[in-house]
Amino acid sequence: MIEATGIHLTEADKKNITAADFGLSRIREEGVQILTLFNTNRMAAKILVLLPYQTEPEHWHPPVGEDPGKEEVIRGIWGDLTFYIPGEDNMLEGFIVDGKDSCYTMRHEVVIEPGDQLVLPPGTKHWFQAGKRGAVLYSFSTRVTDLMDQFTDPDVVRETVIG
């Protein structure tokens, strides 16, 4: 899907794409595919891929030590993408994953078209979902602290553990 947008990937890039299922073992419903382009002590860039109707669970980037938390800028590249953030409930495009009403509390919908940007200040609770075509997006942020992310769903495990 990334290459279909016209973005060139090296062989090393292809090998570095990871899939996060958040410990839910339902990656087609709740998950995301991630290519980290770079991650320094101060900033990071990723390409995120959502399969058709795939949802990344509701989460936020909390303070870590003296750091106020990850600030993130999302930029649409391709596909059908909707973000849910604090604000008035105006949900029309997306849907709540079956049986998880209490895990998806943000209902203010922002449709992201290719080229649109959304700034997420540190600590902003959010989740996002692809439509029928799936979606490809950039995530530009301050230092990545993803393993410290907090999730509304108590069943989410951010780091995959193989037992």
N, C-alpha and C positions, 0 to 999 in steps of 0.2 A: 504493500500500500504506500509506503514511503517513496519508493522509486517511481510509482505511478504518478506522483505529484511533480516529478521532474527533479527531485533532489537526488544527487549522486551519492551512492553509498560505496565505501571501500569494502573490501573483504573483511577487514578488521571491524568495521562498523557492523556488518551483518552478524559477525560472531558475538558482538557485544550487546545485541538486543536481548533484553530480559522480559520475562512475563511475570507479573505479580497477580496472584489470585487471593492475596490477603488472608490465606489460611482457610478460605471458605470452600475450596475445591469445586467452584462453579465458575471457572474463568470466563466462559462465554457470556454469563450473565453479569458477574461482578469481577472486574479485573481491568488491567491495562498492560500494554506492551510499551517498553521504555528503551530508548537509545540515548544514553548519556553522551553528549558531544564533548563536554568538558565540565570539570568540577574542581575549582581551585578553593583556596581558603576563604575567598571573598565572593565568588560568583559561580554560576553554573548555567548550562544550557542543555536542554533535552528535547528530543522529539518523542511525543506520546502518540500511540496508535490505539484507537478503540475500534473493535469489531462492530458490525451492525448490532445496535441495541445494547451494547455493552455499557456498563455503568461503573465508574470508579466510586467506591463508597465515600460517604460523607466523612470529612476530616478537617482538621485545622493544624496549623504549624505553630506550636507553642514556643514561649521563650525557652532558651537553653543557656543556662548560666547567665552571663552578661549580655548575650545576644537576645534581642527582642523577639526572635522567631523569623522564619523564612518569609521574605517578601517575594511575591511571584507575579510575573506578567505573562499572561496567556495570549498567544496570537494564533488565530485560525489559519490553517494551511489549506485544508481540503475537507469536504464532506459535510455531514449533518452533525452539528455539535451544539449542545445546550448546557449551560452552567446554572447552578442553583446556589444562591447566596442570600445573606440576610436582606429582608425587605418584605414588601407586601406580597401576599400569595397571588401570583398571576400565572400559575402553572397551566399551560395549554399543550405544549409540544410533547413533553416527556411523560414518564410514568414512574411510580414507585415500585421497586422490586417486590414481587409477591411476598406477602407476609412480613414486610419490613417497614411498615408505616412509622414505627418509633425510631428507626435507624436513619431515616431521611427526613430531617426536620426543616431544612431550608427549602422554601417553595417559591422564592422569587426567581423567576426564570429570565435568563439572558441568552438569547440566540446569538451564537458566534458564527459569522460568515467568514470565508477566507479573507484575510487582511484585517479583520476586527481584532481589537485588543481589549483585555480585561485586566485591571490591576487588582491584585489581592493583597491587602496589607497584612502584616503578621497577625496571626490569631484569628483570621477570618474563616469561619466555618463555611465549607463549600463541598459540593459534589458535582459531577458532570456525567453526561450521557451522550452516546452517539445515536443517531437516527438510522434509517434503513440502509444508508450507504456506508456507515461507519464514519470515522473521522481521523484526521491527522492534525496535530497541533504542536506548536512550540511552547515550551515552558522555559522562560528566562527567570532566574532568581538569584537572590543572595545565596550564601553558602548553604549547601544541601544538608538538611538535618532530618531526612525522611524517616529514619528509624526511630525518631522521637515524636513523629506525628501522632496525634490523638484521633480516635475514631468514635463516632456515635454508636456504632454496632459493637457490642461487647465481645462478639465472636471473632472480630478481626485480629489477625496476627500479622504484623507488618513484615517481619522477616521470615522467609520460608525456612522451616525446620524439617529435615528429612530424618525420620526416626527408625 
